Amino acid sequence: MKEIIKAPIITEKSANISADGKKVVLKVSKDANKVQIRQAVEKAFDVKVTNVNTVNVRAKKKRVGRYEGKTSAYKKAIITLAEGSKLDLS
């Protein structure tokens, strides 16, 4: 089985989203769908998930001096937890 959950996303924007304790932002596998993400989170962290929203984050061009490159593209999942479920990744 492939790894679906890759890492938590710790940014200022994700901290604002998860400030109430009901939502968590995770980096997930690009080919995982919402059902697979829900099952993986419920199994890995033993919580009840009510909703999963996904965003495909595109690669961005970056420059350092005369050298150009791109950041990696990834899929981001915003997980909404049920009442009484708590998940602290920070």
SELUMBA-492005 format. One line per field, with one value per residue: z negated, x, y of N, C-alpha, C, O, CB in turn; residue in one letter; residue number from 1. Coordinates in Angstrom, 2 decimals. Glycine has a CB too. Example, Ala and Ser with C-alpha at 12.3 -4.5 7.8 and 13.67 -1.06 7.14 Angstrom:
npz: (-7.80  -7.08)
npx: (13.19  12.85)
npy: (-5.69  -2.25)
capz: (-7.80  -7.14)
capx: (12.30  13.67)
capy: (-4.50  -1.06)
cpz: (-7.80  -7.87)
cpx: (13.20  12.90)
cpy: (-3.30  0.03)
opz: (-8.46  -8.04)
opx: (14.24  13.41)
opy: (-3.32  1.14)
cbpz: (-9.05  -5.72)
cbpx: (11.31  14.08)
cbpy: (-4.47  -0.60)
residuo: (A  S)
num: (1  2)
# end
This chain:
npz: (0.00  0.80  -0.53  -1.87  -3.52  -3.79  -5.13  -7.74  -7.04  -7.96  -8.16  -8.22  -7.19  -7.31  -10.04  -10.86  -9.75  -11.21  -13.79  -15.43  -16.15  -14.85  -12.26  -10.12  -8.26  -5.72  -3.80  -1.06  0.88  4.44  6.12  4.50  3.53  2.08  0.44  -0.14  -1.51  -3.76  -5.01  -5.56  -7.38  -9.49  -10.28  -10.92  -12.94  -14.67  -14.77  -14.06  -10.90  -9.27  -6.89  -3.83  -2.04  0.94  2.54  5.41  5.50  7.49  9.11  8.55  10.17  9.37  8.65  8.19  8.30  11.39  11.87  12.59  11.39  10.21  7.68  5.95  7.05  5.28  3.46  1.34  -1.60  -3.37  -6.35  -8.07  -11.32  -13.39  -16.01  -19.22  -18.43  -18.33  -17.05  -17.26  -15.63  -15.86)
npx: (0.84  0.48  1.92  -0.25  -0.73  1.52  2.84  2.34  1.14  2.65  2.09  1.48  -1.06  -2.27  -2.22  -4.06  -6.38  -6.63  -7.00  -9.28  -9.35  -10.83  -10.12  -7.55  -4.55  -3.00  -0.28  -0.69  -0.67  -0.43  -2.13  -4.16  -7.58  -10.51  -11.91  -9.99  -8.14  -9.66  -10.07  -7.41  -6.60  -8.42  -7.69  -4.93  -4.76  -6.84  -9.34  -12.53  -13.61  -15.33  -15.42  -13.59  -11.55  -9.82  -6.87  -5.04  -1.86  0.00  3.26  5.70  7.59  10.93  13.72  17.23  19.56  21.03  20.00  17.32  14.43  11.94  9.44  8.21  5.21  2.21  -0.38  -2.85  -4.69  -7.53  -8.75  -11.73  -12.69  -14.81  -17.15  -15.75  -13.55  -10.03  -6.98  -3.68  -1.05  1.07)
npy: (-1.19  2.20  5.22  7.51  9.79  12.35  14.59  17.06  20.38  23.22  26.34  29.88  30.40  27.84  27.52  29.44  28.34  25.97  26.89  26.74  24.12  22.21  21.66  20.33  20.58  18.82  17.43  15.37  12.30  12.63  11.14  10.23  9.89  11.55  9.75  7.78  9.37  10.14  7.60  6.90  8.92  8.51  5.93  6.20  8.19  7.72  9.16  10.76  11.69  14.28  15.75  16.22  18.30  19.00  20.34  20.97  21.97  23.99  23.93  26.47  29.01  29.75  31.85  32.07  34.25  33.88  31.43  29.30  27.59  25.25  24.93  22.04  20.47  19.65  17.88  19.13  18.55  19.48  18.68  18.12  17.63  15.56  16.52  16.47  14.99  15.28  16.48  17.03  18.36  20.05)
capz: (0.00  0.90  -1.63  -1.48  -4.30  -3.69  -6.19  -8.04  -6.47  -9.06  -7.66  -8.89  -6.68  -7.86  -11.48  -10.99  -9.43  -12.28  -15.10  -16.25  -16.54  -14.09  -10.94  -10.04  -6.88  -5.49  -2.45  -0.78  2.17  5.56  6.73  3.50  3.59  0.79  -0.36  -0.62  -2.50  -4.97  -5.64  -6.07  -8.57  -10.58  -10.74  -11.47  -14.12  -15.49  -14.90  -13.13  -9.91  -8.69  -5.56  -3.27  -0.88  1.50  3.42  6.12  5.45  8.66  8.93  8.78  10.65  8.41  9.17  7.29  9.23  12.79  11.94  12.46  11.03  9.79  6.45  6.23  6.98  4.32  3.14  -0.04  -2.07  -4.57  -7.01  -9.11  -12.30  -14.05  -17.37  -20.20  -17.92  -18.40  -16.46  -17.41  -14.89  -16.07)
capx: (0.00  1.27  1.78  -1.21  -0.43  2.96  3.33  1.47  1.56  2.74  2.27  0.61  -2.41  -2.81  -2.43  -5.33  -7.45  -6.76  -6.98  -10.41  -9.14  -11.70  -9.55  -6.13  -4.07  -1.98  0.21  -1.08  -0.25  -1.12  -3.15  -5.15  -8.85  -11.02  -12.28  -8.74  -7.57  -10.49  -9.78  -6.04  -6.54  -9.15  -6.92  -3.63  -4.85  -7.97  -10.30  -13.66  -13.52  -16.63  -15.30  -12.25  -11.41  -8.48  -6.38  -3.80  -0.99  0.89  4.66  5.97  8.94  11.78  15.05  18.31  20.53  20.72  19.51  15.88  13.94  10.54  9.12  7.47  3.76  1.72  -1.81  -3.10  -6.00  -8.03  -9.57  -12.62  -12.90  -16.11  -17.19  -15.14  -12.29  -8.98  -5.73  -2.69  0.16  2.15)
capy: (0.00  3.43  6.18  8.54  10.99  12.60  15.48  18.20  21.66  24.19  27.69  30.84  30.20  26.60  27.74  30.15  27.39  24.98  27.54  26.31  22.73  21.32  21.39  20.00  20.67  17.81  17.16  13.99  11.75  13.29  10.31  9.79  10.59  11.98  8.58  7.18  10.28  10.01  6.32  6.92  9.77  7.85  4.77  6.59  9.05  7.28  10.25  10.70  12.76  14.60  16.33  16.32  19.18  18.86  21.39  20.66  23.15  23.96  24.31  27.88  29.31  30.46  32.23  32.45  34.81  33.56  30.06  29.16  26.27  25.21  24.22  20.82  20.50  18.67  17.93  19.54  18.13  20.16  17.67  18.61  16.57  15.54  17.05  15.59  14.48  16.29  16.04  18.10  18.02  21.04)
cpz: (0.00  -0.30  -1.18  -2.21  -4.29  -4.85  -6.53  -7.37  -7.58  -8.44  -8.43  -8.47  -7.26  -9.37  -11.73  -10.71  -10.60  -13.68  -16.00  -16.70  -15.77  -12.74  -11.04  -8.56  -6.72  -4.03  -2.21  0.60  3.29  6.14  5.74  3.67  2.18  -0.13  -0.95  -1.69  -3.82  -5.71  -6.25  -7.34  -9.74  -11.15  -11.46  -12.80  -15.04  -15.82  -13.90  -12.22  -9.33  -7.26  -5.15  -2.05  -0.39  2.45  4.08  6.19  6.59  8.27  9.26  9.27  9.59  9.08  8.02  8.20  10.66  12.95  11.71  12.09  10.67  8.45  6.84  6.15  5.99  4.15  1.66  -0.41  -3.35  -5.18  -8.09  -10.03  -12.93  -15.44  -18.34  -19.72  -17.95  -17.85  -16.51  -16.73  -15.15  -17.25)
cpx: (0.88  0.99  0.87  -0.90  1.08  3.48  2.28  2.02  1.49  3.09  1.34  -0.84  -3.04  -3.03  -3.73  -6.51  -7.69  -6.79  -8.12  -10.30  -10.00  -11.14  -8.05  -5.74  -2.89  -1.54  -0.05  -0.56  -1.08  -2.25  -4.18  -6.44  -9.36  -11.37  -11.03  -8.10  -8.33  -10.14  -8.39  -5.93  -7.25  -8.37  -5.64  -3.76  -6.02  -8.92  -11.43  -13.61  -14.92  -16.53  -13.83  -12.32  -9.98  -8.16  -5.11  -2.98  0.02  2.31  4.82  7.40  9.68  13.11  15.99  19.43  20.14  20.14  18.01  15.53  12.48  10.44  8.32  5.97  3.32  0.21  -1.96  -4.52  -6.33  -9.07  -10.41  -12.94  -14.28  -16.00  -16.61  -13.82  -11.27  -7.70  -4.76  -1.39  1.31  3.02)
cpy: (1.25  4.34  7.32  9.85  11.19  13.44  16.51  19.46  22.69  25.54  28.61  30.65  28.93  26.71  28.49  29.23  26.45  25.58  27.07  24.85  21.74  20.94  21.16  20.05  19.72  17.78  15.68  13.57  12.36  12.46  9.76  10.57  10.88  10.81  7.93  8.04  10.17  8.72  6.30  7.75  9.11  6.67  5.20  7.33  8.72  8.44  10.04  11.92  13.00  15.10  16.38  17.23  19.07  20.01  20.88  21.94  23.03  24.34  25.79  28.06  30.11  30.75  32.50  32.93  34.50  32.16  30.02  27.73  26.35  24.52  22.98  21.07  19.41  18.82  18.21  19.11  18.90  19.23  18.34  17.44  16.69  16.15  16.02  14.98  15.62  15.69  17.21  17.68  18.96  20.71)
opz: (-0.71  -0.97  -0.22  -1.57  -4.72  -5.50  -5.71  -7.16  -8.08  -8.23  -9.21  -9.29  -7.65  -9.91  -12.69  -11.37  -10.94  -14.66  -17.22  -17.53  -16.01  -12.12  -11.91  -7.71  -7.46  -3.13  -3.02  1.37  3.13  6.60  6.10  3.93  1.20  -1.33  -2.12  -2.67  -4.88  -6.93  -7.34  -8.29  -10.86  -12.36  -12.50  -13.70  -16.08  -16.98  -12.99  -12.70  -8.95  -6.48  -5.98  -1.12  -1.18  3.09  3.39  6.87  6.63  7.25  10.15  8.84  8.99  9.95  7.00  8.80  11.08  14.07  10.76  12.44  10.82  8.12  7.96  5.28  5.86  4.65  0.83  0.38  -4.28  -4.62  -8.95  -9.58  -13.00  -15.98  -18.26  -20.55  -17.63  -18.14  -15.88  -17.19  -14.70  -17.55)
opx: (1.88  -0.03  1.19  -0.81  1.83  4.46  1.41  3.23  0.42  4.27  0.51  -1.75  -4.21  -3.93  -4.44  -7.55  -8.84  -6.63  -7.94  -11.08  -9.90  -11.61  -7.37  -6.50  -1.91  -2.33  0.31  -0.07  -2.29  -3.25  -4.99  -6.41  -8.73  -11.15  -11.02  -7.56  -7.71  -9.94  -8.20  -5.25  -6.74  -8.38  -5.30  -2.94  -6.18  -9.25  -11.31  -13.57  -15.61  -17.46  -12.94  -13.08  -9.05  -9.06  -4.20  -3.37  0.80  2.55  4.16  8.30  9.13  13.57  15.60  20.16  19.03  19.82  17.50  16.25  11.85  11.23  7.82  5.51  3.98  -0.39  -1.29  -5.44  -5.53  -10.14  -9.87  -13.41  -14.85  -14.90  -16.94  -13.04  -11.59  -7.37  -4.99  -0.71  2.43  3.96)
opy: (1.33  4.22  8.02  10.90  10.32  13.06  16.80  19.57  23.01  25.84  28.15  30.73  28.94  26.07  28.20  29.34  26.15  24.86  27.00  24.41  20.53  19.99  21.70  19.60  19.79  18.08  14.83  14.40  12.58  13.03  8.91  11.78  10.49  10.88  7.56  7.52  10.10  8.75  5.76  7.35  9.13  6.44  4.63  7.12  9.35  8.68  9.22  13.05  12.06  14.90  16.57  16.96  19.03  20.57  20.41  22.89  22.08  24.99  26.31  27.34  31.03  30.01  33.07  32.14  34.83  31.76  30.62  26.79  27.40  23.64  22.90  21.81  18.38  19.78  17.60  19.29  18.96  19.02  19.04  16.40  17.78  16.29  14.84  14.50  16.77  14.54  18.24  16.77  18.70  21.45)
cbpz: (-1.22  2.22  -2.08  -1.78  -5.76  -2.38  -5.75  -9.57  -5.24  -10.14  -6.12  -8.60  -5.15  -7.56  -12.08  -10.04  -8.17  -12.19  -14.92  -15.49  -17.99  -13.90  -9.98  -10.68  -6.52  -5.90  -2.28  -0.85  2.17  6.65  7.44  2.06  4.39  0.97  0.50  0.53  -1.99  -4.60  -4.62  -5.00  -8.28  -10.08  -9.55  -10.48  -13.69  -16.79  -14.67  -13.90  -8.78  -9.54  -5.52  -2.89  -1.23  2.22  2.63  7.55  4.06  9.76  9.81  7.50  11.98  7.11  10.08  6.35  8.94  13.64  10.93  13.76  9.87  10.84  5.45  5.26  8.40  2.96  3.55  -0.23  -2.32  -4.24  -7.60  -8.52  -13.38  -14.14  -17.78  -20.53  -16.47  -19.85  -15.00  -18.91  -13.43  -16.24)
cbpx: (-0.95  0.95  3.18  -2.65  -0.96  3.28  4.64  1.34  0.66  3.81  2.00  1.06  -2.40  -1.87  -1.24  -5.37  -7.11  -5.63  -7.06  -11.70  -9.42  -13.05  -9.85  -5.82  -3.66  -2.50  1.75  -2.62  -0.37  -0.14  -2.50  -4.59  -9.89  -12.22  -13.07  -7.77  -7.60  -11.99  -9.90  -5.09  -7.18  -10.51  -6.56  -2.89  -4.96  -7.47  -9.61  -15.02  -12.50  -17.33  -15.93  -11.68  -11.77  -8.34  -6.12  -4.08  -0.28  0.37  5.60  5.72  8.89  11.99  14.96  18.77  21.94  21.97  20.24  15.17  14.76  9.67  8.33  7.87  3.11  2.43  -2.53  -2.91  -6.05  -8.64  -8.68  -13.92  -11.83  -16.66  -18.65  -16.10  -12.45  -8.77  -5.94  -2.44  -0.13  1.57)
cbpy: (0.00  4.17  6.72  8.09  10.88  13.30  16.18  18.41  22.07  23.75  27.77  32.28  30.14  25.43  28.52  31.34  26.58  24.00  29.04  26.51  22.58  21.96  22.55  18.59  22.14  16.43  17.53  13.82  10.22  13.59  9.17  9.98  9.77  12.86  7.57  6.98  11.74  10.03  5.21  7.46  11.15  7.37  3.87  7.46  10.48  6.62  11.64  10.63  12.41  15.63  17.73  14.92  20.67  17.52  22.73  20.08  23.29  24.90  23.44  28.72  30.08  29.63  33.47  31.24  34.28  33.69  29.18  29.57  25.67  24.48  25.12  19.71  20.28  18.83  16.61  21.08  16.60  21.58  16.54  19.24  16.62  14.10  17.43  14.49  13.91  16.80  15.55  18.44  17.99  22.42)
residuo: (M  K  E  I  I  K  A  P  I  I  T  E  K  S  A  N  I  S  A  D  G  K  K  V  V  L  K  V  S  K  D  A  N  K  V  Q  I  R  Q  A  V  E  K  A  F  D  V  K  V  T  N  V  N  T  V  N  V  R  A  K  K  K  R  V  G  R  Y  E  G  K  T  S  A  Y  K  K  A  I  I  T  L  A  E  G  S  K  L  D  L  S)
num: (1  2  3  4  5  6  7  8  9  10  11  12  13  14  15  16  17  18  19  20  21  22  23  24  25  26  27  28  29  30  31  32  33  34  35  36  37  38  39  40  41  42  43  44  45  46  47  48  49  50  51  52  53  54  55  56  57  58  59  60  61  62  63  64  65  66  67  68  69  70  71  72  73  74  75  76  77  78  79  80  81  82  83  84  85  86  87  88  89  90)
# end
